[in-house]
Amino acid sequence: MQWIDLRSDTVTQPSDAMRDAMMRAPVGDDVYGEDPSVNALQRRLADELGFEAGLFVPSGTQSNLIGLMAHCQRGDEYVVGMDAHTYKYEGGGAAVLGSIQPQPIVQAPDGTLPLDAVERAIKPIDPHFARTRLLCLENTWHGRALPLEYLAQARALCDRRGLSLHLDGARMFNAAVAQRVAAREITAHFDSVSVCLSKGLGAPVGSVLLGSHELIETAKRWRKVVGGGMRQAGMLAAAASYALDHHVARLADDQARAARIAERLQGADGIRVVAQHTNMVFIDVPLERHDALRRAMDEARIRLSIGYTPAIRLVTHLDVDDDGVARTVQALRAFAASG
């Protein structure tokens, strides 16, 4: 049996057609701005999502980092969710490399940052305080798509208080598909957006930072400083362009399969279905049964992120088909029945 990997949507393998597009891609030196495939990808996403320019980088972490460093100077501050990826899971890069102070806010259950709390966190103009420059949101957040009306309210707050607004849009296309809107309706509220192409879209590498010409020029320098300048990167950009052509609309299939897993696990003894949002299912399994769960999943050739808390996340993606859903449900229900 083939392994079924539900740890993340980062584990996808390039299809034969994607590999063929990579092999045929025209390339050049991207540090000199001469890679036609990279330039085409940057122009395409900027045009489609409503920005002046884009910058292709190796990872979402680097895209967020150089975006924050382009918005902020040393001693500035960004307001961010306490459980946001840029704050919690990116090595503290904004503080370590950018000397940018994070001001974390506890997220609401729907992933939004309560705007009254955001406003209270904005520092007065006083040499005792860091200078609050930026609000950073994440969409999706644990699979939750941020409400469109909330994005408009966040934009209005930033305009009123003189802040810029950045989106960690690692799974922004998942949000657009779930809300049945064009992605541009989400990105229209932001000054900059980081779009990850190596998660649900299935490209092997890469993210694009989008913003104004001025912001992208600043970010380009920081990309070089942090080691993200690539040479003949067009092969990677071609995979990303293929993903945009073929893998956006099909995100609905991942979301439907996640919903099916959640529905079919309801009532299984010892497994509590906590939530399902877009392509993510969240279950709780008692810690004392985690070793048994690992053994059962290894035997069934299913990979799950089983950690140190009862919470386990299952993520569907283009390499998980209907048979994979059925096998996963069968294996988890068999495990539940064995307890």
C-alpha positions as CSV (number, residue, x, y, z in Angstrom):
1,M,0.0,0.0,0.0
2,Q,1.0,3.6,-0.7
3,W,1.5,5.8,2.4
4,I,-1.2,8.4,3.1
5,D,0.4,11.5,4.5
6,L,-2.0,13.8,6.4
7,R,0.7,15.7,8.4
8,S,0.4,18.8,6.2
9,D,-0.3,20.0,2.7
10,T,3.4,20.7,2.3
11,V,4.1,17.0,1.6
12,T,2.7,16.9,-2.0
13,Q,4.8,15.5,-4.8
14,P,5.1,17.3,-8.2
15,S,3.0,15.6,-10.9
16,D,4.5,14.4,-14.1
17,A,2.9,17.4,-15.9
18,M,4.4,19.8,-13.3
19,R,7.8,18.2,-13.7
20,D,7.5,18.6,-17.5
21,A,6.7,22.3,-17.1
22,M,9.7,22.7,-14.8
23,M,12.0,21.0,-17.3
24,R,10.8,23.2,-20.2
25,A,11.0,26.5,-18.3
26,P,13.0,29.3,-19.8
27,V,15.5,30.5,-17.2
28,G,17.9,33.3,-16.4
29,D,19.7,34.8,-13.4
30,D,16.9,36.0,-11.1
31,V,19.3,38.1,-8.9
32,Y,19.9,40.2,-12.0
33,G,16.1,40.2,-12.6
34,E,16.7,38.2,-15.8
35,D,14.7,35.0,-15.3
36,P,11.7,35.1,-17.6
37,S,9.7,32.4,-15.8
38,V,10.2,34.2,-12.4
39,N,9.3,37.5,-13.9
40,A,6.1,36.1,-15.4
41,L,5.0,34.6,-12.1
42,Q,5.6,37.8,-10.2
43,R,3.7,39.9,-12.8
44,R,0.9,37.4,-12.9
45,L,0.2,37.3,-9.2
46,A,0.6,41.0,-8.8
47,D,-1.9,41.6,-11.6
48,E,-4.4,39.0,-10.5
49,L,-4.3,40.0,-6.8
50,G,-4.2,43.8,-7.3
51,F,-0.6,44.8,-6.5
52,E,2.1,46.8,-8.3
53,A,4.9,44.2,-7.9
54,G,5.8,40.8,-6.6
55,L,8.9,39.0,-5.4
56,F,9.6,35.2,-5.7
57,V,11.3,33.8,-2.6
58,P,12.2,30.2,-1.4
59,S,9.7,30.0,1.5
60,G,6.7,31.5,3.2
61,T,8.8,32.2,6.3
62,Q,11.2,34.3,4.2
63,S,8.4,36.0,2.4
64,N,6.8,37.1,5.7
65,L,10.2,38.1,7.2
66,I,11.3,40.3,4.4
67,G,7.8,41.8,4.2
68,L,7.9,42.8,7.8
69,M,11.5,44.1,7.4
70,A,10.3,46.2,4.4
71,H,7.5,47.7,6.4
72,C,9.4,48.3,9.7
73,Q,12.7,49.6,10.9
74,R,14.7,48.7,14.0
75,G,12.7,49.5,17.1
76,D,9.3,49.4,15.3
77,E,6.6,47.0,16.3
78,Y,4.0,44.8,14.6
79,V,0.8,43.6,16.1
80,V,0.1,39.9,15.5
81,G,-1.9,37.0,16.8
82,M,-0.4,35.1,19.7
83,D,-0.9,31.8,17.8
84,A,0.0,33.3,14.4
85,H,2.6,31.6,12.3
86,T,4.8,34.7,11.9
87,Y,5.0,35.1,15.7
88,K,5.0,31.5,16.9
89,Y,6.5,29.3,14.2
90,E,9.0,31.3,12.3
91,G,11.9,31.3,14.7
92,G,11.3,34.8,16.0
93,G,12.9,36.1,12.8
94,A,11.3,39.5,12.8
95,A,12.9,40.2,16.2
96,V,16.1,38.3,15.7
97,L,17.0,39.6,12.2
98,G,14.8,42.7,11.9
99,S,14.9,44.1,15.5
100,I,11.1,44.4,15.1
101,Q,9.2,43.9,18.3
102,P,6.1,41.7,18.1
103,Q,3.0,42.7,20.1
104,P,1.0,39.5,20.4
105,I,-2.8,39.6,20.8
106,V,-4.9,36.6,21.8
107,Q,-6.9,35.4,18.8
108,A,-10.6,34.9,18.9
109,P,-11.9,31.4,18.1
110,D,-12.5,32.3,14.5
111,G,-8.9,33.5,14.0
112,T,-9.6,37.2,14.0
113,L,-7.7,39.6,16.2
114,P,-10.3,41.6,18.2
115,L,-9.9,45.0,16.9
116,D,-10.6,46.7,20.2
117,A,-7.6,44.8,21.6
118,V,-5.5,45.7,18.6
119,E,-6.3,49.4,19.1
120,R,-5.4,49.2,22.8
121,A,-2.1,47.7,21.8
122,I,-1.1,50.6,19.6
123,K,1.6,52.5,21.4
124,P,1.5,56.3,21.8
125,I,4.2,58.4,20.2
126,D,6.7,58.5,23.0
127,P,10.4,57.5,23.2
128,H,9.6,55.0,25.9
129,F,7.7,52.7,23.4
130,A,8.3,50.8,20.3
131,R,6.7,52.5,17.2
132,T,3.6,50.5,16.2
133,R,3.8,50.3,12.4
134,L,2.0,47.2,11.2
135,L,-0.9,44.8,11.8
136,C,-0.3,41.3,10.6
137,L,-3.2,38.8,9.9
138,E,-3.1,35.2,8.8
139,N,-5.6,33.6,6.4
140,T,-6.5,30.8,6.8
141,W,-5.7,30.4,10.5
142,H,-5.9,26.7,11.6
143,G,-8.0,26.3,8.5
144,R,-10.4,29.1,9.4
145,A,-11.1,31.7,6.6
146,L,-11.2,35.2,8.0
147,P,-14.6,36.9,7.4
148,L,-14.5,39.4,4.6
149,E,-16.3,42.0,6.7
150,Y,-13.6,41.7,9.3
151,L,-10.9,42.4,6.8
152,A,-12.7,45.6,5.8
153,Q,-12.9,46.6,9.4
154,A,-9.2,45.9,10.0
155,R,-8.4,48.0,6.9
156,A,-10.4,50.8,8.3
157,L,-8.7,50.6,11.7
158,C,-5.2,50.7,10.0
159,D,-6.2,53.7,7.9
160,R,-7.5,55.6,10.9
161,R,-4.4,54.8,13.0
162,G,-1.7,55.1,10.4
163,L,-0.7,51.4,10.3
164,S,0.1,49.2,7.3
165,L,-1.6,45.8,7.0
166,H,0.2,42.6,6.0
167,L,-1.4,39.2,5.3
168,D,0.3,35.9,5.8
169,G,-1.7,34.3,3.1
170,A,-0.1,30.9,3.2
171,R,-3.4,29.3,2.5
172,M,-5.2,32.4,1.2
173,F,-6.5,30.5,-1.9
174,N,-8.1,28.0,0.4
175,A,-10.0,30.8,2.0
176,A,-11.1,32.2,-1.3
177,V,-12.4,28.8,-2.5
178,A,-14.2,28.2,0.8
179,Q,-15.8,31.6,0.6
180,R,-16.5,31.4,-3.1
181,V,-14.9,34.7,-3.9
182,A,-12.1,35.8,-6.1
183,A,-8.8,35.9,-4.2
184,R,-8.5,39.5,-5.1
185,E,-11.5,40.2,-2.8
186,I,-9.4,39.1,0.1
187,T,-6.1,40.7,-0.9
188,A,-7.7,44.1,-1.8
189,H,-7.6,45.0,1.9
190,F,-3.9,44.6,2.4
191,D,-0.7,46.6,1.7
192,S,1.3,43.4,1.3
193,V,0.5,39.7,1.0
194,S,2.7,36.6,1.2
195,V,1.3,33.9,-1.0
196,C,2.6,30.4,-0.4
197,L,2.7,28.1,-3.5
198,S,4.1,24.9,-1.8
199,K,1.1,24.1,0.5
200,G,-2.3,23.3,-1.0
201,L,-1.3,24.4,-4.5
202,G,1.3,21.7,-4.6
203,A,4.4,23.4,-6.0
204,P,7.6,22.0,-4.5
205,V,9.1,25.3,-3.4
206,G,8.3,29.0,-3.2
207,S,6.2,31.9,-2.1
208,V,5.6,35.4,-3.6
209,L,5.5,38.6,-1.6
210,L,3.2,41.2,-3.2
211,G,3.1,45.0,-2.5
212,S,3.9,48.4,-3.9
213,H,7.0,48.9,-6.2
214,E,8.7,50.7,-3.3
215,L,8.0,47.9,-0.8
216,I,9.1,45.2,-3.1
217,E,12.4,47.0,-4.0
218,T,13.1,47.2,-0.2
219,A,12.2,43.6,0.2
220,K,14.4,42.6,-2.7
221,R,17.4,43.9,-0.8
222,W,16.4,42.1,2.4
223,R,15.9,38.9,0.3
224,K,19.6,39.1,-0.7
225,V,20.7,39.9,2.9
226,V,19.0,36.8,4.3
227,G,20.3,34.5,1.6
228,G,17.2,34.2,-0.6
229,G,18.6,35.4,-3.9
230,M,18.3,32.5,-6.4
231,R,19.8,32.2,-9.8
232,Q,18.1,30.1,-12.5
233,A,14.9,29.9,-10.3
234,G,12.6,29.7,-13.3
235,M,12.2,25.9,-12.9
236,L,10.7,26.5,-9.5
237,A,8.6,29.4,-10.8
238,A,7.3,27.3,-13.6
239,A,6.0,24.7,-11.1
240,A,4.3,27.6,-9.2
241,S,2.7,28.8,-12.4
242,Y,1.5,25.3,-13.2
243,A,0.0,25.1,-9.8
244,L,-1.9,28.4,-10.3
245,D,-3.2,27.1,-13.6
246,H,-4.3,23.7,-12.4
247,H,-4.6,23.5,-8.6
248,V,-6.6,26.4,-7.3
249,A,-10.2,25.3,-8.1
250,R,-9.5,21.8,-7.0
251,L,-8.8,23.0,-3.4
252,A,-12.6,22.5,-3.1
253,D,-11.9,18.7,-3.4
254,D,-9.5,18.8,-0.5
255,Q,-12.1,20.7,1.6
256,A,-14.9,18.2,0.7
257,R,-12.6,15.3,1.7
258,A,-11.7,16.9,5.0
259,A,-15.4,17.4,5.7
260,R,-16.0,13.7,4.9
261,I,-13.3,12.6,7.3
262,A,-14.8,14.7,10.1
263,E,-18.3,13.4,9.4
264,R,-17.3,9.8,9.3
265,L,-15.2,10.0,12.5
266,Q,-18.1,11.3,14.5
267,G,-19.1,8.9,17.3
268,A,-15.8,6.9,17.2
269,D,-14.9,5.9,20.8
270,G,-11.8,7.6,22.1
271,I,-11.6,10.0,19.1
272,R,-13.3,13.4,19.5
273,V,-13.8,15.5,16.4
274,V,-13.1,19.0,17.5
275,A,-13.5,20.9,14.3
276,Q,-13.2,20.9,10.5
277,H,-12.3,24.0,8.6
278,T,-11.3,24.1,4.9
279,N,-8.8,21.3,4.4
280,M,-8.1,20.6,8.0
281,V,-9.7,18.3,10.6
282,F,-8.8,18.6,14.2
283,I,-9.3,15.6,16.5
284,D,-8.4,14.8,20.1
285,V,-7.1,11.5,21.2
286,P,-6.1,10.9,24.9
287,L,-2.3,11.2,25.4
288,E,-2.1,7.7,27.0
289,R,-3.3,6.2,23.7
290,H,-0.8,8.1,21.4
291,D,1.7,5.3,21.3
292,A,-1.0,2.8,20.3
293,L,-2.2,5.3,17.7
294,R,1.3,5.6,16.2
295,R,1.6,1.8,16.0
296,A,-1.9,1.5,14.4
297,M,-1.2,4.3,11.8
298,D,2.2,2.8,10.9
299,E,0.6,-0.5,10.3
300,A,-2.0,1.1,8.1
301,R,0.7,3.2,6.4
302,I,-0.8,6.5,7.4
303,R,1.2,9.4,8.6
304,L,-0.3,11.8,11.2
305,S,1.2,14.6,13.2
306,I,1.0,13.0,16.7
307,G,2.7,15.3,19.2
308,Y,2.6,16.0,22.9
309,T,-1.0,17.2,23.4
310,P,-4.2,15.4,22.7
311,A,-4.8,17.6,19.6
312,I,-4.0,16.1,16.2
313,R,-4.4,17.9,12.9
314,L,-5.3,16.0,9.7
315,V,-4.6,18.0,6.5
316,T,-6.0,16.9,3.1
317,H,-4.3,17.8,-0.2
318,L,-3.9,16.8,-3.8
319,D,-2.2,13.6,-3.0
320,V,-5.1,12.4,-0.8
321,D,-7.8,10.9,-2.9
322,D,-11.2,9.3,-2.1
323,D,-9.5,6.0,-1.4
324,G,-7.1,7.7,1.0
325,V,-10.1,9.2,2.8
326,A,-11.7,5.8,3.1
327,R,-8.5,4.1,4.3
328,T,-7.9,6.9,6.9
329,V,-11.4,6.7,8.3
330,Q,-11.3,2.9,8.4
331,A,-7.9,2.8,10.2
332,L,-9.0,5.4,12.8
333,R,-12.3,3.8,13.5
334,A,-10.5,0.4,13.8
335,F,-8.1,2.0,16.3
336,A,-11.0,3.5,18.2
337,A,-12.8,0.1,18.4
338,S,-9.6,-1.5,19.7
339,G,-9.4,0.7,22.8
